[in-house]
C-alpha cells in the first residue's frame, strides 16, 4: 500500500510540474509572437 501511495504522489507531482512547464512555455511563445 505504501509503495502504491508513493507512486501516486510521484505521478501527481510529475503532472503538476509538467503542467507548470507547459504554461511557462506557452507564455514565452505568446510573448515572442507579440
C-alpha positions as CSV (number, residue, x, y, z in Angstrom):
1,X,0.0,0.0,0.0
2,X,2.8,2.4,0.9
3,X,4.5,1.8,-2.5
4,X,1.3,2.5,-4.3
5,X,0.9,5.7,-2.4
6,X,4.4,6.8,-3.2
7,X,3.8,6.0,-6.9
8,X,0.6,8.1,-7.0
9,X,2.3,11.0,-5.2
10,X,5.2,10.8,-7.7
11,X,2.8,10.8,-10.7
12,X,0.8,13.7,-9.3
13,X,3.9,15.8,-8.6
14,X,5.3,15.0,-12.1
15,X,2.0,16.0,-13.8
16,X,1.9,19.2,-11.7
17,X,5.4,20.3,-12.6
18,X,4.8,19.3,-16.2
19,X,1.7,21.5,-16.3
20,X,3.7,24.4,-14.9
21,X,6.4,23.9,-17.5
22,X,3.9,23.8,-20.4
23,X,2.2,27.0,-19.1
24,X,5.6,28.8,-18.9
25,X,6.5,27.6,-22.4
26,X,3.1,28.9,-23.7
27,X,3.7,32.3,-22.0
28,X,7.2,32.5,-23.7
29,X,5.8,31.6,-27.1
30,X,2.9,34.1,-26.9
31,X,5.4,36.7,-25.7
32,X,7.7,36.1,-28.6
33,X,4.8,36.3,-31.1
34,X,3.8,39.7,-29.7
